[in-house]
Amino acid sequence: MAIIKLSQRSYDIQASPIRKLTPYADEAKRRGIKVYHLNIGQPDIETPPVYWEAIRKYGEKVLKYGPSNGIGLYLEALKKYYNRLGFNVRSDDIFVTTAGSEAIIFTFLAVMNPGEEVIIPEPYYTNYNGFATMAGVNIIPLTTFIEDGFKLPPAEKFEEKITDKTRAILLCNPGNPTGTVYTEEELSMVVELAKKYNLFLITDEVYREFTYDGLKHTSIMEFTGIDKRAIVVDSISKRFSACGARVGCIVCKNKEFMEYVMKFGQARLCPPTLEQIGAIALHELDSDYFKPIYDEYKLRRDTLYEGLSSIPDVLVHKPQGAFYMIARFPVKDTEDFAIWLLRDFDVDGETVMFAPLDGFYGTHGLGKNELRLAYILNCHDIKKSLVILRKGLEKYLSTRQK
C-alpha cells in the first residue's frame, strides 16, 4: 500500500522550542511537582477590568462577521494611539489582524514571493521560522552576540547578507528574546540600507512600552522618506496582558501593500469581534495605566539579573526592554539541562522551566549553551526559581555533565 505523504512545508516547519518541552512539564506536574514557568511570555499581570466590562456590555443579539480590516471604532482608537506616538497615520493605514502572528504572516505573503529572503538579526523570535515556512520564504540570519548586548552589527555585515533575492529586513524592537532596545542611530543605519537596496523594513514593536533605564523607544514610523517601505506589526497581547485575545494589527502607509493585505484579510473573513470591542476599551485607558506595570517589570528584571549574575560561570545580558533575559550557562546543551530539571530534579517538590536558546537562532549550532528566561512571575517566585536553578546547575554539573 502506497504511503500518503504530507506537504513539504509540514515536514519543514519547526516545532516551537518554547512549547516543545511542555510534555516534560506536564509529566512533572502529574508527579506532584510545581513548575515555575519562565519559558513563555505569558504575563501574570491582570488584564484590565475595562476589557471584560466592554465585552459584557456588548448588546448585539447576533455575533456577526465584522469588517475584514477591523471594526471602525477600533481603527479610530488605534489611530489616536499611534498618532500620540508620532506616527501621523490615518485609520486606513491600519489593518486589524488575528494577533501579531497573522500580521507577520500577511506581511510575509504580501512582500515576498516563494524562495525570496528576509534578513533577521539572530537570536530572534522563534515563531518567525514557522511564519516564513508558511509563506514559503527564507530567513537569512544575521548573528548578534551576548558580549555586545545583542546590538546590531555595522552596515557592512548586513550588506554581506543582501542578495538579489532579498526583499526585506525584519527587526524586533524591543527584542524578543534579547531584550535589546535599538538606538535611533542603529535604526537610521537600517533605514538607509532599506533605501539603498530597495527593501521593505518590517518592525515588530509589540513590546514598545517596556523600555527601561530611561531609554526611549524609536519606531521606524518616525523616520521620513520611507512611507512606501516601512511596515509595523503590533499586538495588544503584551501591552495589556491580553495574550488570549489574539488581536494585532499592521501599520503601513503604502496603499498598494495595504490593498493586497486586505485580500488576505478577506480570505480569512474578519478578525475576532468581541476581542476588538474589549480592545477599544483598553486603548481608552489613561497612560498612567502603564506606570505601575512598568515598575513591576523593572523590579522583576533587576531581581532576575542580580540572581543570575551571582551564579558562578553564568554570563547574563541585562535587557533594556521587553520581559526576557538571555543567559549563557556552563553546560554543553541547555535543552538537556531543561529536560533534566523537569524530569529528574526538584527542590522541595518544585522545579523550573525555561526556553533553550538554540531554537531562536537560524544558524545551526549557535545558542546550545544559552537560554531564555521570561520574567513574567512575581519577585517571590523568581527568587525561588533562582534557588532551584543554582542548586540544579550544581548537581547537573557534578553528575550529568562529568
Backbone torsions as a table, in degrees:
resi	resn	phi	psi	omega
1	MET	NA	130.8	-178.4
2	ALA	-67.7	142.7	177.1
3	ILE	-82.0	129.4	176.5
4	ILE	-86.8	117.7	-177.7
5	LYS	-96.7	150.6	175.8
6	LEU	-85.8	178.5	178.8
7	SER	-67.5	155.9	179.5
8	GLN	-63.3	-34.8	-179.5
9	ARG	-65.1	-27.7	176.9
10	SER	-64.0	-36.8	178.9
11	TYR	-79.2	-29.2	-175.2
12	ASP	-81.1	-28.9	-171.7
13	ILE	-65.9	138.6	-174.8
14	GLN	-80.6	139.5	169.1
15	ALA	-71.7	140.6	-177.5
16	SER	-65.6	120.8	175.9
17	PRO	-68.7	-15.5	178.0
18	ILE	-75.8	-36.7	-172.3
19	ARG	-108.7	-13.2	-170.6
20	LYS	-70.2	-17.5	177.5
21	LEU	-89.6	3.3	-178.4
22	THR	-55.6	-38.9	178.2
23	PRO	-57.7	-34.8	177.7
24	TYR	-68.2	-38.4	177.4
25	ALA	-67.3	-41.3	179.5
26	ASP	-62.7	-40.6	179.0
27	GLU	-66.1	-39.6	177.1
28	ALA	-60.5	-40.8	-180.0
29	LYS	-66.8	-35.8	177.6
30	ARG	-64.7	-27.4	176.3
31	ARG	-82.9	0.7	178.7
32	GLY	91.5	12.3	-179.6
33	ILE	-87.8	132.7	173.3
34	LYS	-82.7	131.4	-178.4
35	VAL	-112.5	123.9	173.4
36	TYR	-86.7	113.8	-174.3
37	HIS	-88.3	99.1	172.2
38	LEU	-107.8	16.8	-174.4
39	ASN	-93.1	-17.9	-170.7
40	ILE	-135.8	144.1	-176.9
41	GLY	-81.1	58.3	176.3
42	GLN	-105.5	98.9	-177.0
43	PRO	-61.9	149.8	174.0
44	ASP	-96.8	4.9	176.7
45	ILE	-67.8	137.8	-178.6
46	GLU	-64.4	132.4	171.1
47	THR	-62.5	131.8	-175.8
48	PRO	-53.2	134.6	-178.6
49	PRO	-55.8	-27.8	-178.6
50	VAL	-61.9	-26.9	178.7
51	TYR	-63.0	-50.6	-178.5
52	TRP	-67.5	-37.6	-179.4
53	GLU	-63.4	-42.2	-179.4
54	ALA	-62.4	-40.7	179.6
55	ILE	-68.5	-40.9	179.1
56	ARG	-62.6	-30.3	-177.6
57	LYS	-86.4	-2.7	-179.8
58	TYR	-61.6	118.3	-167.5
59	GLY	-97.7	-0.9	-177.4
60	GLU	-70.0	146.6	179.2
61	LYS	-88.7	-19.2	178.8
62	VAL	-125.6	130.5	177.1
63	LEU	-87.1	93.6	-172.3
64	LYS	-88.0	166.5	167.6
65	TYR	-59.6	143.0	172.7
66	GLY	-102.4	179.2	176.4
67	PRO	-62.1	147.0	-177.3
68	SER	-63.8	-30.2	-178.1
69	ASN	-93.5	0.1	178.7
70	GLY	116.7	156.6	179.4
71	ILE	-66.4	136.9	-176.5
72	GLY	-54.2	-43.8	-179.1
73	LEU	-64.8	-33.2	178.5
74	TYR	-73.3	-39.4	176.3
75	LEU	-59.6	-38.4	177.2
76	GLU	-66.6	-39.7	178.4
77	ALA	-63.8	-41.0	178.0
78	LEU	-66.3	-40.6	178.8
79	LYS	-58.4	-44.6	179.3
80	LYS	-63.5	-41.9	-179.7
81	TYR	-61.4	-49.6	-176.4
82	TYR	-69.9	-33.9	179.8
83	ASN	-72.0	-26.6	171.6
84	ARG	-64.6	-26.7	179.0
85	LEU	-87.4	-3.6	178.1
86	GLY	93.5	19.3	-177.7
87	PHE	-75.3	-30.8	-178.3
88	ASN	56.6	57.3	-178.0
89	VAL	-114.8	160.7	171.4
90	ARG	-102.6	165.6	-178.8
91	SER	-62.9	-28.6	178.9
92	ASP	-81.3	3.1	170.3
93	ASP	-90.9	5.0	-176.1
94	ILE	-124.3	137.3	177.9
95	PHE	-130.3	121.4	-177.8
96	VAL	-81.5	135.3	-177.3
97	THR	-124.0	166.5	173.3
98	THR	-81.0	85.0	-178.6
99	ALA	74.4	170.2	176.2
100	GLY	-65.0	-26.2	179.2
101	SER	-59.1	-48.7	179.6
102	GLU	-66.4	-32.8	178.0
103	ALA	-60.0	-41.5	180.0
104	ILE	-71.5	-43.1	179.7
105	ILE	-60.5	-48.3	179.5
106	PHE	-60.1	-40.2	-179.7
107	THR	-64.3	-45.8	177.2
108	PHE	-59.2	-44.8	-178.7
109	LEU	-63.1	-35.3	-174.3
110	ALA	-82.1	-29.3	-173.1
111	VAL	-106.6	-10.6	-177.2
112	MET	-131.6	141.2	170.9
113	ASN	-86.9	159.4	175.2
114	PRO	-53.6	133.2	-179.8
115	GLY	92.3	-12.3	177.9
116	GLU	-83.0	174.0	-164.1
117	GLU	-128.0	148.3	172.1
118	VAL	-127.4	132.0	178.3
119	ILE	-89.8	128.8	179.3
120	ILE	-133.8	125.2	174.0
121	PRO	-61.2	134.9	178.8
122	GLU	-110.2	152.5	1.7
123	PRO	-69.4	145.9	-177.8
124	TYR	-131.5	166.2	178.0
125	TYR	-53.8	117.8	-167.9
126	THR	-61.4	-28.4	-178.2
127	ASN	-71.2	-11.3	170.6
128	TYR	-56.4	-33.9	178.3
129	ASN	-59.3	-47.4	-179.8
130	GLY	-64.0	-41.2	179.5
131	PHE	-63.3	-40.3	179.8
132	ALA	-65.5	-40.6	178.4
133	THR	-62.4	-43.6	178.1
134	MET	-58.7	-39.4	-177.3
135	ALA	-85.1	-8.9	179.8
136	GLY	74.9	24.3	-179.3
137	VAL	-111.9	166.4	-174.7
138	ASN	-112.6	131.9	173.5
139	ILE	-87.2	129.5	174.5
140	ILE	-106.5	107.1	-175.5
141	PRO	-77.3	143.3	175.0
142	LEU	-121.3	111.8	-168.5
143	THR	-73.0	133.0	167.7
144	THR	-117.1	164.3	-167.2
145	PHE	-128.9	142.8	-179.9
146	ILE	-60.3	-34.7	-179.7
147	GLU	-63.1	-26.9	179.4
148	ASP	-99.6	10.4	-176.8
149	GLY	69.2	21.1	179.4
150	PHE	59.3	29.8	175.4
151	LYS	-68.8	158.1	179.7
152	LEU	-67.5	140.4	174.9
153	PRO	-71.8	168.6	179.6
154	PRO	-66.0	166.3	-173.9
155	ALA	-56.3	-36.5	-176.9
156	GLU	-64.1	-28.2	176.9
157	LYS	-68.8	-37.9	173.3
158	PHE	-62.7	-45.5	-174.9
159	GLU	-63.5	-29.7	175.9
160	GLU	-63.1	-24.3	-177.5
161	LYS	-93.3	-13.9	-174.3
162	ILE	-80.9	128.7	177.6
163	THR	-129.1	-177.0	177.5
164	ASP	-71.0	-7.1	176.3
165	LYS	-96.4	-7.7	-176.9
166	THR	-72.5	128.7	-179.5
167	ARG	-120.6	-17.5	-174.2
168	ALA	-159.8	160.1	167.9
169	ILE	-119.8	135.1	178.5
170	LEU	-119.2	127.9	175.7
171	LEU	-121.5	143.5	170.6
172	CYS	-108.9	120.0	-171.9
173	ASN	-144.2	113.2	-6.0
174	PRO	-61.4	156.4	-167.9
175	GLY	-85.3	140.1	165.0
176	ASN	-116.0	114.6	21.2
177	PRO	-103.4	3.1	-167.3
178	THR	-80.1	-28.5	-174.2
179	GLY	75.7	9.1	-178.7
180	THR	-79.5	138.2	174.5
181	VAL	-108.0	118.2	-177.7
182	TYR	-75.2	138.8	-179.8
183	THR	-77.5	165.6	177.1
184	GLU	-61.6	-34.6	179.0
185	GLU	-66.8	-42.1	177.8
186	GLU	-62.3	-44.9	-179.5
187	LEU	-66.4	-37.6	177.5
188	SER	-59.1	-39.8	178.4
189	MET	-60.4	-45.2	-177.8
190	VAL	-70.6	-36.0	175.7
191	VAL	-58.6	-44.7	-180.0
192	GLU	-65.5	-37.0	175.9
193	LEU	-63.3	-41.8	179.4
194	ALA	-62.0	-39.5	177.5
195	LYS	-67.0	-47.1	-175.3
196	LYS	-61.4	-40.3	-174.6
197	TYR	-106.3	10.9	176.7
198	ASN	55.9	54.8	-177.6
199	LEU	-112.5	155.0	167.1
200	PHE	-78.1	146.0	176.5
201	LEU	-119.3	110.7	-176.8
202	ILE	-105.7	131.1	175.1
203	THR	-126.0	132.4	174.9
204	ASP	-93.8	107.9	-172.6
205	GLU	-115.1	33.8	-176.6
206	VAL	-60.5	-30.8	-174.2
207	TYR	-101.3	24.3	-173.8
208	ARG	-48.9	-44.0	-175.1
209	GLU	-74.7	-14.9	-174.6
210	PHE	-98.8	75.2	173.8
211	THR	-125.6	135.6	-170.1
212	TYR	-115.5	173.6	172.7
213	ASP	61.1	33.2	176.3
214	GLY	76.7	7.2	-179.8
215	LEU	-75.9	149.8	177.8
216	LYS	-106.9	133.8	174.4
217	HIS	-78.8	131.0	176.9
218	THR	-111.8	126.8	178.2
219	SER	-95.8	150.0	175.6
220	ILE	-66.8	-17.5	178.2
221	MET	-72.0	-9.3	177.6
222	GLU	-85.8	-9.4	-179.5
223	PHE	-89.7	145.4	-179.8
224	THR	-94.5	156.6	174.6
225	GLY	80.6	10.0	-179.9
226	ILE	-128.8	24.9	-177.6
227	ASP	-57.4	-33.0	-176.2
228	LYS	-79.3	-16.3	-173.1
229	ARG	-121.6	-9.1	-177.8
230	ALA	-87.9	125.1	179.8
231	ILE	-132.1	122.2	176.5
232	VAL	-105.9	131.5	171.1
233	VAL	-110.4	142.4	-170.6
234	ASP	-149.5	173.9	-176.4
235	SER	-164.0	154.7	173.9
236	ILE	-88.8	-4.6	-169.6
237	SER	-54.3	-52.8	-174.9
238	LYS	-87.9	-40.0	-176.0
239	ARG	-56.6	-40.9	-176.5
240	PHE	-117.1	15.6	-178.8
241	SER	50.8	53.7	-177.3
242	ALA	-132.7	52.7	-174.8
243	CYS	-60.8	-35.7	-176.4
244	GLY	-79.1	-8.6	-179.9
245	ALA	-70.6	-31.7	179.6
246	ARG	57.7	56.2	176.5
247	VAL	-124.9	118.5	177.1
248	GLY	-134.1	-167.7	177.7
249	CYS	-165.0	164.3	171.1
250	ILE	-114.4	138.3	175.3
251	VAL	-122.7	121.6	-178.3
252	CYS	-162.1	141.3	-180.0
253	LYS	-96.8	3.0	177.3
254	ASN	-81.1	106.9	-172.9
255	LYS	-64.6	-40.0	179.4
256	GLU	-62.8	-45.3	177.6
257	PHE	-57.3	-45.9	-177.5
258	MET	-67.5	-32.7	176.8
259	GLU	-63.5	-39.7	-178.9
260	TYR	-78.7	-30.8	171.5
261	VAL	-61.3	-38.2	178.1
262	MET	-58.7	-36.3	179.3
263	LYS	-65.1	-41.9	176.0
264	PHE	-63.4	-39.7	179.6
265	GLY	-65.3	-39.3	177.8
266	GLN	-65.1	-33.8	-179.8
267	ALA	-65.2	-31.0	176.4
268	ARG	-99.8	10.5	174.4
269	LEU	75.8	-75.5	-176.1
270	CYS	-161.0	157.6	172.6
271	PRO	-75.7	166.1	-175.3
272	PRO	-62.1	133.2	-173.2
273	THR	-77.0	-54.3	-175.6
274	LEU	-60.7	-37.9	-179.6
275	GLU	-66.3	-32.6	174.3
276	GLN	-68.0	-36.7	176.7
277	ILE	-59.7	-44.6	176.7
278	GLY	-65.5	-36.8	-178.5
279	ALA	-67.5	-31.4	175.4
280	ILE	-58.1	-46.4	-180.0
281	ALA	-64.0	-36.8	178.8
282	LEU	-61.1	-39.4	-178.1
283	HIS	-77.5	-5.3	174.1
284	GLU	-92.7	-3.6	177.9
285	LEU	-65.5	146.2	175.8
286	ASP	-65.9	149.8	-179.7
287	SER	-62.2	-19.8	177.3
288	ASP	-64.3	-16.7	178.7
289	TYR	-54.6	-36.7	-173.8
290	PHE	-78.7	-19.1	-173.0
291	LYS	-60.5	-54.5	179.5
292	PRO	-64.5	-31.2	178.3
293	ILE	-68.6	-43.3	176.3
294	TYR	-58.5	-47.4	-179.3
295	ASP	-60.4	-39.6	-179.2
296	GLU	-66.3	-44.8	-179.9
297	TYR	-66.9	-36.7	178.1
298	LYS	-63.9	-41.0	178.1
299	LEU	-63.7	-41.7	178.1
300	ARG	-63.7	-43.9	178.1
301	ARG	-57.7	-49.3	-176.8
302	ASP	-63.8	-38.0	179.0
303	THR	-64.0	-46.7	-179.1
304	LEU	-67.6	-41.7	-178.6
305	TYR	-63.8	-45.6	-179.8
306	GLU	-63.0	-40.7	-179.7
307	GLY	-66.3	-45.5	179.3
308	LEU	-66.0	-38.7	-178.5
309	SER	-64.2	-23.5	-178.3
310	SER	-85.6	-7.2	179.3
311	ILE	-83.5	126.1	-177.1
312	PRO	-55.6	136.0	173.5
313	ASP	68.4	16.1	175.6
314	VAL	-101.3	125.9	175.5
315	LEU	-101.9	124.6	-175.0
316	VAL	-128.3	139.4	175.9
317	HIS	-95.5	125.8	178.2
318	LYS	-82.0	111.6	-175.3
319	PRO	-70.5	149.8	178.0
320	GLN	-98.6	-10.7	-177.7
321	GLY	-160.7	-177.5	-177.0
322	ALA	58.2	-155.4	176.0
323	PHE	-142.3	48.7	176.7
324	TYR	-129.4	151.5	179.7
325	MET	-137.0	134.2	177.7
326	ILE	-104.2	136.5	176.6
327	ALA	-135.1	145.5	173.5
328	ARG	-102.5	120.4	-176.7
329	PHE	-102.4	152.9	-179.9
330	PRO	-79.3	54.5	177.5
331	VAL	-129.5	160.0	-179.5
332	LYS	-78.3	-31.4	-172.4
333	ASP	-148.8	107.1	-177.5
334	THR	-69.9	-21.7	175.6
335	GLU	-67.7	-42.3	177.2
336	ASP	-62.8	-41.1	177.8
337	PHE	-62.3	-42.5	-180.0
338	ALA	-63.3	-44.5	179.6
339	ILE	-64.4	-42.2	179.7
340	TRP	-60.7	-42.4	178.9
341	LEU	-60.5	-38.5	-177.9
342	LEU	-79.6	-33.2	-172.5
343	ARG	-95.3	-33.7	-167.7
344	ASP	-126.0	0.0	-173.6
345	PHE	-139.0	143.8	170.7
346	ASP	-158.4	160.2	173.0
347	VAL	-120.6	109.4	-178.7
348	ASP	54.2	41.6	176.5
349	GLY	79.0	19.8	-179.4
350	GLU	-134.1	146.9	176.3
351	THR	-145.6	-176.8	-172.4
352	VAL	-128.1	146.5	174.2
353	MET	-123.6	131.7	176.4
354	PHE	-132.2	177.8	179.6
355	ALA	-106.5	117.0	172.8
356	PRO	-59.0	143.5	-170.0
357	LEU	-90.8	-11.2	-176.1
358	ASP	-61.8	-29.4	178.1
359	GLY	-72.8	-7.9	177.8
360	PHE	-95.5	0.7	176.7
361	TYR	-106.1	143.3	172.7
362	GLY	-89.5	-20.3	178.9
363	THR	-86.1	120.3	-175.9
364	HIS	-60.2	135.2	175.6
365	GLY	95.8	-15.1	179.9
366	LEU	-84.3	151.3	173.9
367	GLY	80.4	8.5	-176.5
368	LYS	-63.8	-27.9	-179.3
369	ASN	-109.0	20.9	179.7
370	GLU	-119.2	158.5	179.2
371	LEU	-145.2	159.4	175.9
372	ARG	-115.3	131.6	174.7
373	LEU	-116.5	133.8	176.6
374	ALA	-99.9	118.3	-178.8
375	TYR	-89.0	69.9	-177.0
376	ILE	-109.5	5.7	174.9
377	LEU	-103.0	161.6	179.3
378	ASN	-66.5	162.8	-173.3
379	CYS	-62.7	-32.5	177.6
380	HIS	-61.3	-46.1	-179.4
381	ASP	-71.0	-34.0	176.5
382	ILE	-63.1	-42.4	179.3
383	LYS	-64.1	-39.8	177.1
384	LYS	-65.8	-38.4	178.3
385	SER	-63.1	-39.1	179.9
386	LEU	-64.5	-39.0	177.0
387	VAL	-61.5	-43.7	-179.7
388	ILE	-64.9	-43.5	180.0
389	LEU	-61.9	-44.8	-179.0
390	ARG	-62.3	-50.3	-179.0
391	LYS	-67.0	-38.5	179.0
392	GLY	-64.1	-42.3	179.6
393	LEU	-62.8	-43.5	179.2
394	GLU	-57.6	-46.8	-178.1
395	LYS	-70.6	-40.1	179.9
396	TYR	-60.0	-44.5	-178.5
397	LEU	-68.5	-31.5	-176.5
398	SER	-84.2	-19.7	-175.7
399	THR	-120.3	-53.0	-173.3
400	ARG	-77.0	-37.9	-171.5
401	GLN	-116.1	52.7	177.1
402	LYS	-82.2	NA	NA
